[in-house]
Amino acid sequence: MEDVSDPPFRAVCKAGGADLMYTEFISSEGLIRQAAKSKQKLDIFEYERPIGIQLFGGDVDNMVGSAEIATAAGPDLIDINYGCPVKAVACRGAGAALLQDIPKMVRMTEAIVKSTHLPVTVKTRLGWDERTRNVPEVAERLQDIGIQALTVHGRTRVQMYKGSADWTLIADIKNNPRIRIPVFGNGDIDSPQKALEYRSRYGVDGIMIGRASIGAPWVFREIKHFMSTGELLPAPDLEERVCVCRDHFEFSIRWKGDRLGVFEMRRHYANYFKGLSDFKPYRTRLVQADTAPEVHAILDEIMHTYSSSPVLAHG
């Protein structure tokens, strides 16, 4: 998730129970040109392992070169993004655009597999549109040239994030006797109950959680607990929400510096405190705060004001 799954966010997700994480996707062109923002995204930490560096691009040679750079950064695997639907990526022939040119996707993937000693995984979508839901064919071809796992988001590129994710083709891949690699499902998993239902119904080897973890990094432990026991954990109380938000914020400051750390954290506050009544004035103050002491003071005030509130439900 661009501008979301950076090291500060990954730290709270790891603490919240995530088993495997990926970096933000990194532009192959940016890495080749040594762009500072792209290079910074290579930062990984020992406690994050296993961690994958995710790459995107439309040029085979640049993707190979970026895979070599990423390999040198020492991740546990390399992931190729063939799923990003946003116009700025797809219109450059990258991300989900490769679903319109499967031979090129196969060539690119094979070249990357040969360029690194690390496992290579792929994330993609069902197809470009409803007429080209070709992911079962894609899965076989990519497995045959050496990828070690496949994650499929249950929408086409044209759908973007609209409508409901369709996992039936994901199940078709998993049930294909030719498929030996792990298959992970992605899309619309926002509760422990749904995670268990989808894993049972579609038979996937694992579930990738994206948007549901924003402002709720404890969702991973909630899902794992429910899957193993059938019981729902109590929802995080206000103290935990403030504590996790503060941890996220402090890491953001350490990693990005005071100015950028404060600015980029603003997108997360509404999600951390979803469900609090009359929270809008506090959210406004948080997104207008310019310094770390201001933010900490507002978080303290939130804790004091809502300390008598009941436990909040995740959602």
C-alpha positions in Angstrom: 0.0 0.0 0.0 1.7 3.1 -1.3 2.5 5.6 1.5 1.0 3.3 4.1 3.0 0.1 4.6 6.2 1.9 5.5 8.5 0.8 8.5 6.4 2.6 11.1 3.2 1.0 10.0 4.8 -2.4 9.6 6.2 -2.2 13.1 2.7 -1.9 14.6 1.4 -4.6 12.3 4.1 -7.0 13.3 3.3 -6.2 17.0 -0.3 -6.9 16.1 0.4 -10.4 14.8 1.3 -10.1 11.1 3.2 -13.2 10.0 4.6 -12.0 6.7 4.9 -8.4 5.5 5.9 -6.5 2.3 7.4 -3.1 1.8 5.5 -0.4 0.0 5.8 -1.2 -3.7 8.9 0.4 -5.1 9.3 1.8 -8.6 12.0 -0.1 -10.6 12.8 3.1 -12.5 13.3 4.9 -9.2 15.7 2.3 -7.9 17.6 2.2 -11.2 18.0 6.0 -11.1 18.9 5.9 -7.4 15.9 8.1 -6.4 16.1 8.9 -2.7 12.5 8.1 -2.0 12.8 4.7 -3.7 16.0 3.8 -2.0 14.5 4.7 1.4 11.8 2.2 0.8 14.4 -0.6 0.9 14.8 0.0 4.6 14.0 -3.2 6.5 14.6 -4.3 10.1 15.4 -7.7 11.6 12.3 -7.8 13.7 10.2 -7.6 10.5 11.3 -10.9 9.2 10.1 -12.6 7.1 9.8 -9.5 4.9 9.5 -9.1 1.2 10.5 -6.1 -1.0 7.8 -5.4 -3.6 8.7 -4.0 -7.0 6.7 -2.7 -9.9 7.6 -1.5 -13.4 6.9 -1.9 -17.1 10.4 -2.4 -18.4 11.9 -5.9 -18.2 15.6 -4.8 -17.9 14.8 -2.2 -15.3 12.8 -4.7 -13.3 15.8 -7.1 -13.4 18.1 -4.4 -12.3 15.8 -3.3 -9.5 15.5 -6.9 -8.3 19.3 -7.1 -8.1 19.4 -3.9 -6.0 16.5 -5.2 -3.8 18.3 -8.5 -3.3 21.4 -6.7 -2.0 19.2 -5.0 0.7 18.7 -8.4 2.3 15.0 -9.2 2.3 13.6 -12.7 2.6 11.9 -12.6 -0.8 11.2 -10.4 -3.8 7.5 -9.7 -4.7 6.4 -8.5 -8.1 3.3 -6.3 -8.2 1.0 -7.1 -11.1 -2.1 -5.9 -9.3 -1.9 -2.1 -8.7 -4.9 -0.6 -10.6 -4.2 3.1 -10.2 -3.9 5.1 -13.4 -0.5 6.5 -12.6 0.9 3.0 -12.5 -1.2 1.1 -15.0 -0.9 3.8 -17.7 2.9 3.4 -17.5 2.6 -0.2 -18.4 3.2 -1.4 -14.8 1.1 -3.1 -12.1 -2.2 -4.4 -13.4 -1.3 -3.2 -16.9 0.7 -6.4 -17.4 -2.6 -8.4 -17.2 -3.1 -7.1 -20.8 0.2 -8.6 -21.9 0.6 -12.0 -20.3 3.6 -13.0 -22.5 5.5 -9.9 -21.3 4.5 -10.7 -17.7 5.9 -14.2 -18.1 9.1 -12.9 -19.6 9.6 -10.3 -16.9 8.9 -12.7 -14.1 11.2 -15.4 -15.5 14.0 -12.8 -15.9 13.6 -11.7 -12.3 13.5 -15.3 -11.0 16.8 -15.9 -12.8 18.4 -12.6 -11.4 18.1 -13.4 -7.7 18.8 -16.3 -5.3 15.7 -15.2 -3.3 12.2 -16.7 -3.6 10.1 -14.6 -6.0 6.4 -14.2 -5.4 3.7 -12.4 -7.3 0.6 -10.4 -6.5 -2.0 -9.8 -9.2 -5.7 -9.5 -9.9 -8.4 -11.7 -11.6 -7.7 -10.0 -14.9 -7.9 -6.6 -16.6 -11.7 -6.7 -17.0 -14.6 -9.1 -16.9 -13.8 -10.4 -20.4 -10.2 -11.2 -19.5 -10.4 -12.9 -16.1 -7.3 -15.0 -17.0 -5.7 -15.5 -13.6 -6.0 -19.3 -13.6 -3.8 -19.4 -16.8 -1.5 -16.8 -15.3 -1.0 -18.9 -12.2 0.1 -22.0 -14.1 2.4 -20.0 -16.4 4.1 -18.1 -13.5 4.5 -21.3 -11.4 6.1 -23.0 -14.4 8.8 -20.4 -14.6 9.6 -20.5 -10.9 7.6 -18.2 -8.6 7.2 -19.6 -5.1 3.8 -18.2 -4.1 0.9 -16.3 -5.7 -1.4 -13.7 -4.1 -4.6 -12.9 -6.0 -6.9 -9.9 -5.3 -10.4 -10.9 -6.1 -11.2 -8.0 -8.5 -10.3 -7.0 -12.0 -8.3 -3.8 -12.7 -11.4 -2.1 -14.1 -13.2 -2.7 -10.9 -10.5 -0.9 -8.9 -11.8 -1.4 -5.3 -15.5 -1.2 -6.2 -18.0 -4.0 -5.6 -17.3 -7.2 -3.8 -14.2 -9.3 -4.2 -14.8 -12.6 -6.0 -12.7 -15.4 -4.6 -14.1 -18.2 -6.9 -11.2 -18.0 -9.3 -8.8 -18.0 -6.4 -10.4 -21.3 -5.3 -10.1 -22.6 -8.9 -6.4 -21.9 -8.8 -6.0 -23.6 -5.4 -8.0 -26.6 -6.6 -6.0 -27.0 -9.8 -4.0 -30.2 -9.4 -1.2 -28.6 -11.4 -0.7 -25.9 -8.9 1.9 -26.8 -6.2 2.8 -23.3 -4.9 1.0 -21.6 -2.0 -2.0 -19.5 -3.1 -3.1 -16.5 -1.0 -6.4 -14.7 -1.2 -6.9 -10.9 -0.9 -9.8 -8.6 -0.9 -12.6 -7.6 1.5 -11.3 -9.5 4.6 -12.2 -7.1 7.4 -13.1 -9.4 10.3 -12.0 -12.6 12.0 -15.3 -14.3 11.0 -14.9 -13.4 7.4 -11.3 -14.6 7.4 -12.3 -18.0 8.7 -15.2 -18.3 6.3 -13.2 -17.4 3.3 -10.3 -19.7 4.2 -12.7 -22.6 4.7 -14.8 -21.9 1.7 -12.0 -21.2 -0.8 -9.2 -23.4 0.6 -6.4 -20.8 0.3 -3.1 -21.3 2.0 -3.2 -17.8 3.6 -4.9 -14.5 3.6 -3.4 -11.1 2.8 -4.8 -8.2 4.7 -4.5 -4.7 3.4 -6.9 -1.9 4.0 -8.5 -3.5 7.0 -5.3 -3.1 8.9 -5.1 0.6 8.5 -5.7 2.0 12.0 -6.4 -1.5 13.2 -3.1 -3.4 13.1 -4.4 -5.7 15.9 -6.6 -7.3 13.2 -4.0 -9.9 12.6 -4.0 -11.3 16.2 -7.8 -11.1 16.2 -8.0 -13.3 13.1 -5.4 -15.8 14.2 -7.0 -16.2 17.6 -10.4 -16.7 16.1 -9.1 -19.2 13.6 -7.3 -21.3 16.3 -10.0 -21.1 19.0 -13.3 -20.0 17.4 -13.4 -17.2 20.0 -13.4 -13.5 19.4 -10.8 -11.5 21.3 -12.1 -8.4 23.2 -11.8 -5.3 21.0 -8.9 -3.0 21.9 -9.8 -0.4 24.4 -9.1 3.3 24.2 -5.8 2.9 26.0 -4.4 0.4 23.5 -5.6 2.5 20.6 -3.8 5.6 21.9 -0.7 3.5 22.8 -0.5 1.9 19.3 -1.2 5.2 17.6 1.5 6.8 19.7 4.0 4.0 18.9 3.3 4.4 15.2 3.7 8.2 15.4 7.0 8.0 17.3 8.5 5.6 14.8 7.3 7.9 12.0 9.2 10.7 13.6 12.4 8.6 14.0 12.3 7.3 10.5 11.2 10.3 8.5 12.2 13.3 10.7 10.0 15.7 12.6 8.4 17.5 9.7 7.6 14.6 7.4 6.8 12.2 10.2 4.1 14.6 11.5 2.7 15.2 8.1 2.5 11.6 6.9 0.9 10.4 10.1 -2.1 12.5 9.5 -3.7 10.0 7.2 -4.0 7.4 10.1 -5.7 9.2 12.9 -9.3 8.8 11.8 -8.8 5.1 11.4 -7.2 4.6 14.9 -10.1 6.4 16.6 -13.0 5.1 14.4 -16.2 4.8 16.5 -15.4 7.5 19.0 -18.4 9.9 19.3 -17.8 13.6 18.5 -14.2 12.9 17.5 -14.1 15.2 14.5 -12.7 18.2 16.5 -9.8 16.1 17.7 -9.2 14.8 14.3 -9.1 18.3 12.9 -6.6 19.3 15.6 -4.4 16.2 14.9 -4.2 16.9 11.2 -3.4 20.5 11.8 -0.7 19.9 14.4 2.7 20.8 13.2 5.0 19.4 15.9 5.4 16.2 17.8 4.7 17.8 21.2 1.4 19.1 19.9 0.4 15.7 18.7 1.4 14.0 22.0 -0.6 16.6 23.9 -3.7 16.0 21.8 -3.4 12.2 22.3 -3.1 12.8 26.0 -6.3 14.9 25.9 -8.1 12.2 23.9 -7.1 9.6 26.5 -8.4 11.8 29.3 -11.6 12.8 27.6 -12.7 9.3 26.5 -11.2 7.3 29.3 -14.7 6.5 30.6 -15.9 5.3 27.1 -16.9 1.7 26.7 -14.7 -0.7 24.7 -14.9 0.1 21.0 -15.8 -2.5 18.4 -13.5 -2.9 15.5 -15.0 -1.9 12.2 
